[in-house]
Amino acid sequence: MAATKQEIHVLMVSFAAQGHINPLLRLAKRLISKGLHVSLALTEITRHRMFNSAATSISGVNLLFFSDGLSLDYDRKASLDFYFETLGKFGPIHLSNLIRENFPINGRKKLSCIINNPFVPWVIDVGIDHGIPCAMFWIQPCSIYAIYYRFYNKLNTFPTLINPEFNVELPGLPVLLPGDLPSFVLPSNPFSSIPKLFSDLFLNLEKYDWVLGSSFYELEKDAVDSMSEISPIRSVGPIVPPSLLGEGDDEEENAGVEFWKAEECCIEWLDKQSSSSVIYISFGSITVLPTKQMECVANALKSSKKRFLWVVKLPESPSLGDGKGELPSGFTEETKDQGLIVSWSPQTRVLAHPSIACFITHCGWNSILETTVAGVPVIAYPQWTDQPTNAKLVTDVFRTGLRLKANQDGIVGSDEIEGCIREIMDGPKSDEFKSNAKELKRAAREAVASGGSSDRNIELFVQEVVERSCLQYDRDNGNEDCGLVEEFAKNIIIERKEGDNDCKVVG
């Protein structure tokens, strides 16, 4: 079979952020398990921030690097708008050169597919220029995908400067108040680059051959179904470390990248606590709480008398000043017998620990997926981008937690925080939250297991990539038959129902 001389190779391209790279790496592992070869292209700054400069692979994924057009010592956080503009200008040039150098047209490693995440949308044009089919891996909820699509294509009415308090009703979703919407669709949004980026993306989705979602069908069934006739998205998640799904070990747990070193003392401390007794608090890698908010969280934890594990990551920029992100004076000493404070934690191992009772989170989608798969109830404290909608999903769709309510100054008071802690852990609905979380944990594992909804969608995606690559290879080499399809898919028969975006493995 001459066609087998060519590898089926996929190139992934990610924005240089930990929460963007890790989902792609975990999807890559699943594709590798299906027989594909995978490389991940990142900007040079990522190599210096995350990897040993000599690193060539991670967890079986080949690493490649390209320039974003800026020097390594340039502060990329100084202006988000400027950085996205620069990356969009120079990224395509350098990525195109990377493809020519590493995947020559007549070589054994010719690319069969490119997968990018939403924050590097210009990758699709590079793929088209090289004649390579492309997929987008949507790293936020399918519900957010549906909202953005309808917003940027003007299919529904959203809040405006004239009517900022407009409530949004969309198919497959609960009624969304302005405070439930992604911040980038609000008229008060201060950024220009990201809304433009999303606008370009959602007005050009027809360029993509596939859209894959970092969720699972049973979690967002109504939202996924609502897009089936408009712009389908195939859920292939939850994309989390295998250990959370009962599939891996600690080695697999670390098959990702980390900007900061986790403090392993977390696990030793948790081992000494009672079952379902500890509140876990983490607001992610970006959010820095105001001084007053830090005081309110600290006072609520102290007054609750509950055990807690709090991740307090100091701001990277000392210019913030005024105590932002810092603990109140004396708090650590006063609560040394009640809780543990660390600068960073091995989050998935923490959430999977039997002593964890609930998670107070900023509601980043990676964190929501991880707590869902771990079966841990949530206290939601969203800040921006997709987080307010994620919090709405937690309370009104998943029904696994509560959302903190801020006062007129935007601060969540101590009484509100303590009240939510008591309601989640001991209140009348406590058992309901735990039961719902446990059910979603079961559904998540079933989705990624052999024959589950997400596993079937990955099988279908791989099947289509193989078939396209095979046909192109045979055209290039004058072959009539395709050995690749026979080799990669001989035991898979896909039965597709008319009008159904899912697939069924029947043989």
C-alpha positions in Angstrom: 0.0 0.0 0.0 2.0 2.9 -1.3 -0.2 5.5 0.5 1.0 4.4 3.9 4.4 6.0 3.1 2.8 9.2 4.1 2.1 10.1 7.7 -1.2 11.6 8.7 0.1 14.7 10.4 -1.8 17.4 12.2 -0.4 20.8 13.2 -1.9 22.7 16.1 -1.4 26.4 16.6 -2.2 28.1 19.9 -2.1 31.5 21.5 0.7 31.7 24.0 -1.2 31.3 27.3 -1.3 28.3 29.6 -5.1 28.0 29.6 -5.0 27.9 25.8 -2.1 25.6 25.3 -3.0 22.8 27.7 -6.4 22.0 26.2 -4.7 21.6 22.8 -2.1 19.4 24.2 -4.8 17.2 25.8 -6.7 17.0 22.5 -3.4 16.1 20.8 -3.0 13.2 23.2 -6.5 11.9 22.1 -5.6 12.3 18.4 -2.3 10.5 18.9 -4.2 7.6 20.6 -6.3 7.4 17.3 -3.1 7.0 15.2 -2.4 10.5 14.1 0.9 12.4 14.4 0.7 15.8 16.1 2.9 18.9 16.3 2.1 22.1 18.2 3.3 25.5 17.0 3.8 28.2 19.5 5.4 31.6 19.6 9.1 31.9 20.5 8.3 33.7 23.8 6.5 30.5 24.9 9.6 28.5 24.6 11.4 30.9 27.0 8.5 31.2 29.4 7.4 27.6 29.6 9.9 25.2 28.2 13.6 24.3 28.5 15.0 26.0 25.4 16.2 22.6 24.2 12.7 21.0 24.5 11.5 19.4 21.2 8.4 17.5 22.5 6.0 17.1 25.4 3.9 14.1 26.0 4.5 12.8 22.5 3.6 16.1 20.8 6.4 17.6 18.6 7.0 21.3 19.5 7.7 24.0 16.9 8.2 27.7 17.4 7.7 30.8 15.3 8.2 34.6 15.9 5.3 36.9 16.9 7.2 39.8 15.5 8.4 41.2 18.8 11.7 40.9 20.7 11.8 38.5 23.6 12.2 41.2 26.2 9.1 43.2 25.0 6.3 43.4 27.6 3.4 41.7 25.8 1.0 42.6 28.6 1.6 46.3 28.2 -1.1 46.6 25.6 -3.3 43.7 24.7 -4.7 45.5 21.6 -1.2 46.2 20.2 -0.1 42.7 20.8 -3.0 41.1 19.0 -2.5 43.5 16.1 1.2 42.7 15.9 0.7 39.0 16.2 -2.0 39.1 13.4 0.5 41.0 11.1 3.7 38.9 11.6 2.3 35.6 12.8 1.0 34.5 9.4 4.4 35.2 7.8 6.4 33.2 10.3 3.9 30.4 10.6 3.9 30.0 6.8 7.7 29.7 6.8 7.5 27.2 9.6 5.1 25.0 7.6 7.4 25.2 4.5 10.4 24.2 6.5 8.9 21.4 8.5 6.2 20.0 6.2 7.5 20.1 2.6 4.8 19.5 0.0 6.4 16.3 -1.4 7.7 15.1 1.9 6.6 12.3 4.2 5.3 14.7 6.8 2.9 16.7 4.6 0.2 18.2 6.7 -3.2 16.7 6.6 -4.9 19.3 8.9 -4.3 22.4 10.9 -6.1 23.0 14.2 -6.1 26.5 15.8 -7.8 28.0 18.8 -10.0 31.1 18.4 -7.4 33.6 19.5 -5.2 33.1 16.5 -7.9 33.2 13.7 -5.5 34.3 11.0 -4.2 30.7 11.0 -7.1 29.7 8.7 -5.8 32.0 6.0 -2.3 30.4 6.3 -4.0 27.0 5.9 -5.9 28.0 2.9 -2.8 29.5 1.2 -1.1 26.1 1.7 -4.1 24.1 0.6 -4.5 22.4 4.0 -8.0 21.8 5.6 -8.5 23.5 8.9 -10.4 22.9 12.2 -11.0 25.4 15.0 -10.8 24.1 18.5 -13.3 26.2 20.5 -11.8 26.3 24.1 -14.9 28.0 25.7 -18.4 26.5 26.3 -20.5 25.6 23.2 -23.0 28.1 24.7 -20.5 30.9 24.3 -19.9 29.8 20.7 -23.7 30.0 20.1 -23.8 33.5 21.7 -20.9 34.9 19.7 -22.2 33.4 16.4 -25.6 35.0 16.8 -24.1 38.3 18.0 -21.6 38.8 15.3 -23.9 37.6 12.5 -26.7 39.9 13.9 -29.2 37.0 14.2 -30.5 38.3 17.6 -30.8 41.5 19.6 -28.2 42.3 22.3 -27.7 45.2 24.7 -26.7 48.5 23.1 -25.5 51.9 24.4 -29.1 53.0 24.0 -30.6 50.0 25.7 -27.8 48.5 27.9 -30.2 46.6 30.2 -31.7 44.5 27.4 -32.3 40.8 28.3 -31.3 38.3 25.6 -33.3 35.3 24.7 -31.5 32.7 22.5 -32.4 29.1 21.5 -31.0 26.5 23.8 -30.1 28.9 26.6 -31.8 30.4 29.6 -32.7 34.1 29.5 -29.5 36.1 29.8 -29.3 39.3 31.7 -26.6 41.8 30.7 -24.5 40.5 33.6 -24.8 37.0 32.3 -23.3 37.8 28.9 -19.7 37.5 27.7 -18.1 40.9 28.5 -16.9 41.4 24.8 -20.5 41.7 23.5 -21.4 44.4 26.0 -21.4 48.1 24.9 -19.2 48.8 27.9 -16.4 46.5 26.7 -13.1 48.6 26.8 -11.1 46.4 24.4 -11.0 46.7 20.6 -8.7 43.9 19.5 -10.6 40.9 20.9 -14.0 41.9 19.7 -12.5 42.5 16.2 -10.7 39.2 16.4 -14.0 37.4 17.2 -15.9 39.3 14.6 -13.4 38.3 11.9 -13.6 34.7 13.2 -17.4 34.3 13.3 -18.0 36.1 10.0 -15.6 33.7 8.3 -16.5 30.3 9.8 -17.3 28.8 6.5 -13.6 28.7 5.8 -13.3 26.0 8.4 -13.9 22.3 7.6 -14.6 21.5 11.3 -15.4 23.2 14.6 -14.5 21.1 17.7 -15.7 22.1 21.1 -14.0 21.7 24.5 -17.2 20.4 26.2 -19.4 17.3 26.0 -22.8 16.9 24.5 -24.6 15.8 27.7 -23.4 19.0 29.4 -24.6 21.4 26.8 -27.1 19.4 24.8 -29.5 22.3 24.1 -26.8 24.8 23.1 -25.2 22.2 20.7 -28.5 21.3 19.2 -29.4 25.0 18.7 -26.4 25.4 16.3 -26.8 22.1 14.4 -28.6 23.8 11.4 -26.6 27.1 11.5 -23.0 26.4 12.3 -22.4 22.9 13.8 -19.9 22.4 16.6 -18.8 18.9 17.6 -18.1 18.4 21.3 -15.0 16.4 21.9 -14.5 17.0 25.6 -14.2 17.3 28.5 -10.6 18.1 27.6 -9.0 17.6 31.0 -6.1 15.5 32.4 -6.8 11.8 32.1 -6.4 11.3 35.8 -9.6 13.3 36.4 -11.4 10.9 34.2 -10.0 7.8 35.9 -7.9 7.1 32.9 -4.4 8.1 33.8 -1.8 8.6 36.6 0.3 11.4 38.0 2.6 11.3 35.0 -0.3 11.9 32.7 -1.5 14.6 35.0 1.6 16.6 34.3 1.3 16.3 30.5 0.8 20.0 30.1 2.6 23.3 30.7 2.7 25.5 33.8 3.9 29.1 34.2 4.3 28.6 37.9 5.5 25.7 40.1 2.7 24.1 42.1 3.2 23.6 45.8 2.9 19.9 46.5 2.3 20.5 50.2 -1.3 21.0 49.2 -1.9 17.3 48.8 -0.1 16.4 52.0 -2.3 18.9 53.9 -5.5 17.7 52.2 -4.6 14.1 53.2 -5.0 15.1 56.8 -8.4 16.7 56.4 -11.9 15.0 56.7 -13.9 14.0 53.7 -15.8 16.9 52.0 -14.6 19.4 54.6 -12.4 21.8 52.7 -13.2 24.9 50.6 -10.9 25.4 47.7 -10.4 29.0 46.5 -8.6 30.0 43.3 -9.2 32.9 41.0 -6.9 31.8 38.2 -3.7 33.1 36.8 -4.9 36.6 35.7 -7.5 37.9 38.1 -6.1 40.2 40.9 -8.7 41.1 43.5 -8.9 44.6 45.0 -7.7 45.1 48.5 -11.3 45.4 49.9 -12.3 42.2 48.1 -9.4 40.3 49.5 -10.4 41.5 53.0 -14.0 40.3 52.4 -12.9 36.8 51.3 -10.5 36.5 54.2 -13.1 37.6 56.7 -15.7 35.2 55.3 -13.4 32.2 55.5 -12.3 33.1 59.0 -15.9 33.5 60.2 -17.2 30.3 58.5 -14.9 28.2 60.7 -14.5 25.9 57.6 -11.2 24.4 56.5 -9.8 26.1 53.4 -7.1 25.9 50.8 -6.6 29.3 49.1 -4.4 30.0 46.1 -3.1 33.5 46.4 -0.9 34.4 43.5 0.7 37.8 43.9 0.4 40.2 40.9 3.3 40.0 38.5 3.4 43.7 38.2 4.4 45.6 41.3 2.9 48.8 39.7 -0.5 47.6 40.9 0.3 48.6 44.4 -2.2 49.5 47.1 -2.2 45.9 48.4 -4.2 44.5 45.4 -4.1 40.7 45.5 -2.5 40.7 48.9 -3.8 39.0 52.1 -4.9 41.2 55.0 -2.2 41.7 57.6 -2.2 39.0 60.2 -4.6 36.7 58.4 -2.2 33.9 57.7 -1.1 33.7 61.3 -4.7 33.9 62.6 -5.9 31.1 60.4 -2.8 28.8 60.5 -4.8 26.0 62.2 -7.8 26.5 59.9 -6.4 26.7 56.4 -3.5 26.6 54.0 -2.4 29.4 51.7 -0.2 28.7 48.7 1.0 30.7 45.6 -0.1 28.0 43.1 -1.6 24.5 43.4 -1.8 21.3 41.3 -5.5 22.1 40.7 -6.8 18.9 39.1 -5.2 16.8 41.9 -6.7 19.2 44.5 -10.2 19.0 42.9 -10.1 15.2 42.7 -9.1 14.9 46.4 -11.9 13.5 48.6 -11.5 16.3 51.3 -12.7 19.0 48.9 -16.3 20.1 49.5 -16.6 23.1 47.1 -14.7 25.4 44.8 -14.8 29.2 44.9 -13.7 30.1 41.3 -13.4 32.9 38.8 -15.2 30.5 36.4 -12.6 30.2 33.6 -13.8 27.4 31.4 -10.9 25.1 32.1 -11.6 25.4 35.8 -15.3 24.8 35.3 -14.6 21.7 33.3 -12.2 20.4 35.9 -14.6 20.9 38.8 -17.4 19.3 36.7 -15.4 16.2 36.0 -14.3 16.0 39.6 -17.9 16.3 40.8 -17.3 19.3 43.0 -20.0 22.0 43.6 -19.1 25.6 42.8 -19.3 29.1 44.2 -19.0 31.3 41.2 -17.2 34.7 41.2 -16.9 35.6 37.5 -14.9 38.6 36.3 -14.9 39.1 32.5 -14.8 37.5 29.0 -16.8 34.2 29.1 -16.8 33.9 32.9 -20.2 35.5 33.6 -21.9 33.2 31.2 -20.0 30.2 32.6 -21.4 31.2 36.0 -24.9 31.4 34.6 -24.4 27.8 33.2 -23.3 26.6 36.6 -26.3 28.0 38.4 -29.1 27.6 35.8 -28.1 24.8 33.5 -25.7 22.5 35.3 -27.3 23.4 38.7 -24.1 22.6 40.6 -23.6 25.8 42.5 -24.3 29.4 43.5 -23.1 32.8 42.2 -21.8 35.5 44.5 -23.7 38.8 44.2 -21.7 42.1 44.3 -22.9 45.3 45.9 -23.1 48.7 44.0 -19.4 49.2 44.3 -18.7 45.8 42.7 -17.5 44.2 45.9 -18.9 40.9 47.2 -19.4 41.4 51.0 -18.2 39.0 53.6 -21.8 38.1 54.6 -22.6 37.1 51.0 -19.5 34.9 50.7 -20.0 33.2 54.1 -23.7 32.7 53.3 -22.9 30.9 50.0 -20.3 28.8 51.8 -22.8 27.6 54.4 -25.6 27.1 51.8 -23.3 25.0 49.5 -21.8 22.9 52.4 -24.7 22.6 54.8 -27.8 24.3 53.4 -31.2 22.7 52.3 -29.9 22.4 48.7 -26.5 21.1 49.6 -27.4 17.5 48.7 -29.0 18.6 45.4 -25.8 20.4 44.4 -23.7 17.4 45.3 -26.1 15.0 43.5 -26.1 17.1 40.3 -22.3 17.4 40.4 -22.0 13.6 40.9 -24.3 13.0 37.9 -22.3 15.3 35.6 -19.1 13.6 36.7 -20.5 10.3 35.6 -21.7 11.7 32.3 -18.3 13.3 31.6 -16.6 9.9 32.0 -19.1 8.2 29.7 -18.7 10.9 27.0 -15.0 10.2 26.6 -15.1 6.4 27.1 -15.1 4.2 24.1 -18.4 4.7 22.2 -19.3 7.8 24.2 -20.5 11.0 22.5 -17.2 12.8 22.5 -15.2 9.7 21.6 -17.5 9.1 18.6 -17.0 12.7 17.5 -13.2 12.4 17.7 -13.5 9.1 15.7 -15.5 10.9 13.0 -13.1 13.8 12.8 -10.1 11.4 12.5 -11.9 9.4 9.9 -12.6 12.5 7.8 -9.0 13.8 8.1 -7.6 10.4 7.0 -10.0 10.1 4.1 -9.2 13.6 2.8 -5.4 13.1 3.2 -5.6 9.7 1.5 -7.6 11.0 -1.5 -5.1 13.9 -1.9 -2.2 11.6 -1.6 -3.5 9.2 -4.2 -4.3 12.1 -6.6 -0.7 13.2 -6.2 0.7 9.7 -6.8 -1.8 8.4 -9.4 -3.1 5.6 -7.1 -6.7 4.3 -7.5 -7.1 2.9 -4.0 -6.3 4.4 -0.7 -4.5 2.1 1.7 -4.6 4.7 4.5 -8.4 4.5 4.9 -8.1 0.7 5.1 -5.3 0.9 7.6 -6.6 3.6 9.9 -10.3 2.9 9.7 -10.8 -0.7 8.8 -12.7 -1.5 12.0 -14.8 1.7 12.2 -18.1 2.0 10.3 -19.7 5.4 10.8 -23.5 5.5 10.5 -24.6 9.1 10.2 -28.2 10.0 10.6 -29.6 12.5 8.2 -29.4 15.9 9.7 -27.5 14.7 12.8 -24.1 16.1 13.6 -23.2 13.2 15.8 -22.0 9.8 14.7 -22.4 6.3 15.8 -19.8 3.6 15.9 -21.6 0.4 14.9 -18.9 -2.0 14.0 
